[in-house]
Amino acid sequence: MITKCKKKGKYFKKKLEGLKEKYPEYIKEIRVLGLMVGLEIKKDGPEVVKKCLEERVLINCTAENVLRFLPSLIVKEEEIDYLIGVLDKIFKKM
């Protein structure tokens, strides 16, 4: 199970790095420890959380600008892809 979590965490990070390349004006830093993921952004974090919730994605925000993702240990790559698509859509509109 630990190996699978690390693999999915690396996959998640790779996908977030793609978003960072696409939106460097919004994303400052990506932090990953297994499947605990933090995304430090340069914009209003609570607003992104609100927009994610409208898309049926539950995340939270700490320190006003760090989006925190704590997916289930059995999260599928397709679900990570869905989240990345939601974030892409949100950043595109900002």
Long-range contacts (C-beta under 8 A, 24 or more apart in sequence): 1-73, 2-34, 4-73, 5-34, 5-35, 5-73, 6-34, 8-35, 8-71, 8-75, 8-77, 8-80, 9-33, 9-34, 9-35, 9-36, 9-37, 11-77, 11-80, 12-37, 12-69, 12-71, 12-80, 13-37, 15-80, 15-81, 15-84, 16-84, 18-84, 19-84, 19-87, 19-88, 19-91, 22-88, 22-91, 23-91, 26-91, 26-94, 27-91, 28-65, 35-70, 35-71, 35-73, 35-75, 36-68, 36-69, 36-70, 37-68, 37-69, 37-70, 37-71, 38-62, 38-66, 38-67, 38-68, 38-69, 39-66, 39-67, 39-69, 40-65, 40-66, 40-67, 41-65, 41-66, 41-67, 43-94, 48-87, 48-90, 51-90, 52-86, 52-87, 52-90, 55-86, 55-89, 55-90, 57-82, 57-83, 57-86
